[in-house]
Amino acid sequence: MKIDDRLHGISTLLITISQGNQIQGTGFFYQELGPKDPNKEAQWRDIKKIWIVTNRHILLPKVNGNELLPDNFIFHMRKIVKEGIVWDPFVLDTDEVMRRVRLHKDTEIDIAMVRVDDLLISHIEGGVKYMAWSGVCEEDLPGTSRVSAEVGDDVLIIGYPKGFYDKKNVFPIVKSGIIATRWGLGFMGRPVFLIDAKLFPGSSGSIVITKPINTIATANGQVLYSPEGKQFAFLGIFSGEPFVEKIPIELDDMTIIRKDSFNVGVVWYGYLVAEIARGGVTLE
């Protein structure tokens, strides 16, 4: 699959509706793969499960400090019609979300996963034609894949900032940045790293990957051309921008709290997705 097709098919526009309020965010596809079959091509792997990955705060928005179950959680597939490609919304009610969602046992980890493979299979078997989608898997993580990561490396963030995207072709916006903190360490003691990138609301839940390259470094330092085309590593999930609250300013009839930001983004490490897929907790 060409890198254009893979990047444009990896994400999905998400909408969460809770108590009449609507939140828009980004999700992407994560696949659990079966073992390699020696009787098939080297790259062939059966897909066992398909998940949509996003932020916990997108799926379970907070009001007055309390998480709300969504009345509806909507993700979209790219349906092929005579006129081109259009969004095909999948609407999950509260019961469906509770049955399908998996979260990390640590409630502070801002990642949520919703299993969707049976829904996709049902629609495809019913005759709906979709544009080929793309998903990452555990083997795309740095250290497992052939692409490594370190501070200063270029990254791409794929999502729907402020709900802005190519509505004619229903493709996302791809933004760029760099890894801004030491790779592999937990920034401030949490399993996150920072990226230097200016992002916006609506980008929450976006996949963060290394900038695709067509050369691969081997263990002995050789640089080889990749016959499979451009490759990337799955780094993590964008979760918003950190800020520091300054001392409140008291006025006659109001209190103003100034927030300082740094034009950096928080990204949860991708290995947490594999942890949730294997042993995440449910809402039931």
TIMARNU-410074 format. One record per residue (C-alpha): residue number from 1; residue in three letters; x, y, z. Coordinates in Angstrom, 2 decimals, padded with zeros to 5 digits. Layout:
<rs>
   n res      xx      yy      zz
 NUM Ala       X       Y       Z
...
</rs>
This chain:
<rs>
   n res      xx      yy      zz
   1 Met  000.00  000.00  000.00
   2 Lys  001.38  003.42 -000.97
   3 Ile  002.22  005.73  001.90
   4 Asp -000.43  008.23  000.71
   5 Asp -003.11  005.53  000.89
   6 Arg -001.90  004.23  004.22
   7 Leu -001.80  007.62  005.93
   8 His -005.11  008.80  004.47
   9 Gly -006.87  005.58  005.46
  10 Ile -005.52  005.26  008.99
  11 Ser -007.72  007.81  010.77
  12 Thr -011.40  008.38  011.40
  13 Leu -013.48  011.37  012.43
  14 Leu -015.12  010.83  015.84
  15 Ile -018.14  012.48  017.45
  16 Thr -019.27  011.93  021.04
  17 Ile -022.72  013.12  022.14
  18 Ser -023.37  013.35  025.90
  19 Gln -026.36  015.11  027.48
  20 Gly -026.96  017.08  024.30
  21 Asn -023.35  018.27  024.02
  22 Gln -021.22  017.23  021.05
  23 Ile -017.46  016.70  021.08
  24 Gln -015.44  016.14  017.92
  25 Gly -012.13  014.30  017.98
  26 Thr -009.88  011.96  016.08
  27 Gly -009.37  008.20  016.16
  28 Phe -007.27  005.70  014.26
  29 Phe -007.29  001.97  013.54
  30 Tyr -005.26 -000.54  015.52
  31 Gln -005.11 -004.20  014.46
  32 Glu -004.30 -007.32  016.41
  33 Leu -002.66 -009.78  014.05
  34 Gly -002.47 -013.55  014.06
  35 Pro  000.78 -015.53  013.71
  36 Lys  002.62 -015.68  010.40
  37 Asp  001.41 -018.45  008.11
  38 Pro  004.36 -020.23  006.40
  39 Asn  002.03 -021.26  003.57
  40 Lys  001.25 -017.66  002.62
  41 Glu  003.24 -014.65  001.48
  42 Ala  005.74 -013.29  004.00
  43 Gln  003.74 -010.13  004.65
  44 Trp  000.40 -011.89  005.07
  45 Arg -001.13 -011.88  008.56
  46 Asp -004.70 -012.61  009.59
  47 Ile -006.39 -009.70  011.34
  48 Lys -007.91 -011.01  014.59
  49 Lys -009.34 -007.78  015.99
  50 Ile -009.76 -004.20  014.82
  51 Trp -009.97 -001.35  017.32
  52 Ile -010.52  002.37  017.09
  53 Val -008.10  004.17  019.37
  54 Thr -008.71  007.66  020.73
  55 Asn -008.42  009.62  023.97
  56 Arg -010.38  008.64  027.03
  57 His -011.50  012.27  027.37
  58 Ile -013.07  012.10  023.88
  59 Leu -015.06  008.93  024.60
  60 Leu -015.88  009.80  028.23
  61 Pro -016.04  013.61  028.47
  62 Lys -015.93  015.16  031.94
  63 Val -018.50  017.53  033.39
  64 Asn -017.70  019.03  036.81
  65 Gly -014.94  016.50  037.21
  66 Asn -017.12  013.46  036.49
  67 Glu -016.87  011.27  033.40
  68 Leu -020.05  010.88  031.37
  69 Leu -021.04  007.84  029.37
  70 Pro -021.81  008.88  025.80
  71 Asp -025.41  008.77  024.59
  72 Asn -023.89  008.15  021.17
  73 Phe -020.35  007.53  019.98
  74 Ile -019.92  007.91  016.22
  75 Phe -017.02  006.82  014.06
  76 His -016.85  006.97  010.26
  77 Met -015.70  004.80  007.38
  78 Arg -014.93  006.04  003.87
  79 Lys -017.66  004.61  001.65
  80 Ile -017.19  004.40 -002.11
  81 Val -020.16  005.72 -004.10
  82 Lys -020.62  006.81 -007.70
  83 Glu -019.83  010.40 -006.82
  84 Gly -016.59  009.49 -005.03
  85 Ile -015.98  008.87 -001.32
  86 Val -018.34  009.88  001.50
  87 Trp -018.43  009.32  005.23
  88 Asp -020.45  006.33  006.42
  89 Pro -021.28  006.93  010.11
  90 Phe -021.42  004.07  012.62
  91 Val -023.52  005.14  015.62
  92 Leu -022.98  003.27  018.90
  93 Asp -025.35  003.82  021.81
  94 Thr -024.39  003.66  025.49
  95 Asp -024.85 -000.10  025.79
  96 Glu -022.77 -000.76  022.68
  97 Val -019.98  001.48  023.94
  98 Met -019.94 -000.23  027.33
  99 Arg -019.72 -003.62  025.67
 100 Arg -016.98 -002.69  023.23
 101 Val -014.72 -000.26  025.04
 102 Arg -011.42 -001.14  026.74
 103 Leu -009.48  001.24  028.99
 104 His -006.20  001.11  030.85
 105 Lys -006.43  000.05  034.48
 106 Asp -004.70  003.32  035.34
 107 Thr -007.54  005.85  034.97
 108 Glu -005.07  008.68  034.42
 109 Ile -003.95  007.21  031.09
 110 Asp -005.87  009.12  028.44
 111 Ile -006.47  006.28  025.97
 112 Ala -009.66  004.46  025.03
 113 Met -010.20  001.64  022.53
 114 Val -013.45  000.50  020.91
 115 Arg -013.61 -002.85  019.12
 116 Val -015.25 -002.60  015.69
 117 Asp -014.20 -005.56  013.50
 118 Asp -017.59 -007.30  013.63
 119 Leu -019.35 -004.07  012.61
 120 Leu -017.08 -003.62  009.61
 121 Ile -017.46 -007.24  008.53
 122 Ser -021.26 -007.01  008.78
 123 His -021.39 -003.96  006.51
 124 Ile -018.91 -005.36  004.00
 125 Glu -020.79 -008.66  003.80
 126 Gly -023.93 -006.59  003.28
 127 Gly -022.43 -005.14  000.11
 128 Val -021.06 -001.80  001.30
 129 Lys -017.80 -000.87 -000.43
 130 Tyr -015.20  000.99  001.58
 131 Met -011.94  002.61  000.68
 132 Ala -009.12  000.42  001.95
 133 Trp -008.29  001.43  005.49
 134 Ser -004.97  001.10  007.21
 135 Gly -004.13  000.19  010.78
 136 Val -001.06  000.02  012.96
 137 Cys -000.16 -002.97  015.11
 138 Glu  002.26 -003.88  017.88
 139 Glu  004.94 -004.67  015.31
 140 Asp  004.92 -001.01  014.21
 141 Leu  006.28  000.18  017.56
 142 Pro  009.89  001.45  017.66
 143 Gly  012.19 -001.33  018.77
 144 Thr  009.87 -003.88  017.17
 145 Ser  009.67 -002.31  013.73
 146 Arg  012.78 -001.52  011.70
 147 Val  012.32  002.21  012.31
 148 Ser  013.74  003.68  015.52
 149 Ala  012.98  006.92  017.35
 150 Glu  014.93  009.46  019.38
 151 Val  014.70  013.09  020.47
 152 Gly  014.73  015.52  017.56
 153 Asp  013.25  013.08  015.05
 154 Asp  010.59  014.35  012.67
 155 Val  007.02  013.19  013.38
 156 Leu  003.63  013.42  011.69
 157 Ile  000.29  013.92  013.44
 158 Ile -002.80  012.82  011.49
 159 Gly -006.17  014.19  012.50
 160 Tyr -008.99  016.73  012.20
 161 Pro -007.90  020.02  013.86
 162 Lys -010.94  022.11  014.78
 163 Gly -012.94  019.75  012.57
 164 Phe -011.02  020.96  009.52
 165 Tyr -010.20  018.47  006.78
 166 Asp -010.69  017.73  003.08
 167 Lys -014.46  017.33  003.06
 168 Lys -014.54  016.54 -000.66
 169 Asn -012.31  013.47 -000.30
 170 Val -012.87  013.02  003.49
 171 Phe -009.13  012.87  004.12
 172 Pro -007.47  014.14  007.31
 173 Ile -004.87  016.86  007.80
 174 Val -001.28  015.73  008.30
 175 Lys  000.78  018.09  010.50
 176 Ser  004.44  017.87  011.45
 177 Gly  006.67  018.34  014.46
 178 Ile  009.62  016.81  016.26
 179 Ile  010.09  014.65  019.36
 180 Ala  010.80  017.26  022.03
 181 Thr  011.79  015.13  025.05
 182 Arg  014.07  012.14  025.55
 183 Trp  012.58  009.12  023.83
 184 Gly  011.78  006.12  026.04
 185 Leu  011.55  008.04  029.31
 186 Gly  008.30  009.03  030.97
 187 Phe  008.06  012.83  030.96
 188 Met  007.32  014.06  034.49
 189 Gly  007.05  010.42  035.57
 190 Arg  004.14  009.61  033.24
 191 Pro  004.25  007.29  030.20
 192 Val  004.21  010.25  027.80
 193 Phe  006.63  012.24  025.68
 194 Leu  006.28  015.72  024.22
 195 Ile  006.30  016.85  020.61
 196 Asp  007.11  020.32  019.37
 197 Ala  004.06  020.98  017.22
 198 Lys  001.26  023.53  017.15
 199 Leu -002.01  021.60  017.24
 200 Phe -005.63  022.44  017.92
 201 Pro -008.80  021.05  019.55
 202 Gly -010.18  018.23  017.43
 203 Ser -006.69  016.77  017.06
 204 Ser -007.07  014.88  020.34
 205 Gly -006.77  011.17  019.67
 206 Ser -004.57  011.65  016.60
 207 Ile -001.98  009.02  015.80
 208 Val  001.63  010.20  016.01
 209 Ile  004.16  008.46  013.78
 210 Thr  007.74  008.97  012.64
 211 Lys  008.14  010.74  009.33
 212 Pro  008.03  007.95  006.71
 213 Ile  011.39  007.05  005.17
 214 Asn  012.46  004.61  002.48
 215 Thr  015.84  003.74  004.02
 216 Ile  016.30  001.43  007.00
 217 Ala  019.33  001.29  009.29
 218 Thr  020.46 -002.24  010.20
 219 Ala  021.94 -003.37  013.52
 220 Asn  025.51 -003.11  012.17
 221 Gly  025.01  000.45  010.96
 222 Gln  024.31 -000.22  007.30
 223 Val  021.64  001.83  005.58
 224 Leu  019.47 -000.14  003.19
 225 Tyr  016.74  000.88  000.75
 226 Ser  013.37 -000.53  001.78
 227 Pro  011.84 -002.60 -001.05
 228 Glu  008.44 -002.18  000.63
 229 Gly  008.41  001.58  000.14
 230 Lys  008.37  004.23  002.83
 231 Gln  008.14  002.92  006.39
 232 Phe  007.25  004.54  009.70
 233 Ala  007.02  003.68  013.38
 234 Phe  003.88  004.11  015.51
 235 Leu  004.88  006.39  018.39
 236 Gly  001.70  007.18  020.28
 237 Ile -001.56  009.09  020.74
 238 Phe -001.78  012.88  020.91
 239 Ser -003.68  014.03  023.99
 240 Gly -003.60  017.82  024.12
 241 Glu -001.33  020.62  025.22
 242 Pro  000.17  021.09  028.72
 243 Phe -000.20  024.45  030.41
 244 Val  000.65  026.14  033.71
 245 Glu -001.93  028.16  035.64
 246 Lys -000.67  031.51  036.95
 247 Ile -001.79  033.23  040.16
 248 Pro -005.49  034.20  039.82
 249 Ile -006.28  037.85  039.22
 250 Glu -009.17  038.99  041.43
 251 Leu -011.49  041.62  039.96
 252 Asp -014.66  043.10  041.44
 253 Asp -017.04  040.54  039.97
 254 Met -014.80  037.87  038.49
 255 Thr -011.58  035.88  038.82
 256 Ile -009.24  035.57  035.85
 257 Ile -006.84  032.64  035.68
 258 Arg -004.15  033.01  033.04
 259 Lys -002.79  029.85  031.48
 260 Asp  000.67  029.70  029.95
 261 Ser  001.23  027.17  027.17
 262 Phe  004.39  026.12  025.38
 263 Asn  003.31  025.07  021.85
 264 Val  004.13  021.46  022.66
 265 Gly  001.84  018.43  022.72
 266 Val  001.47  015.49  025.08
 267 Val  001.70  012.05  023.45
 268 Trp  000.97  008.78  025.26
 269 Tyr  003.37  006.01  024.30
 270 Gly  002.02  003.55  021.75
 271 Tyr  002.94  000.47  023.80
 272 Leu  000.04  001.37  026.11
 273 Val -002.36  000.51  023.29
 274 Ala -000.98 -003.03  023.12
 275 Glu -001.33 -003.30  026.92
 276 Ile -004.99 -002.26  026.75
 277 Ala -005.73 -004.62  023.84
 278 Arg -004.31 -007.55  025.81
 279 Gly -005.72 -006.77  029.25
 280 Gly -007.72 -003.58  029.39
 281 Val -010.66 -003.02  031.72
 282 Thr -014.29 -002.57  030.65
 283 Leu -017.07 -000.24  031.71
 284 Glu -019.53 -003.05  032.36
</rs>
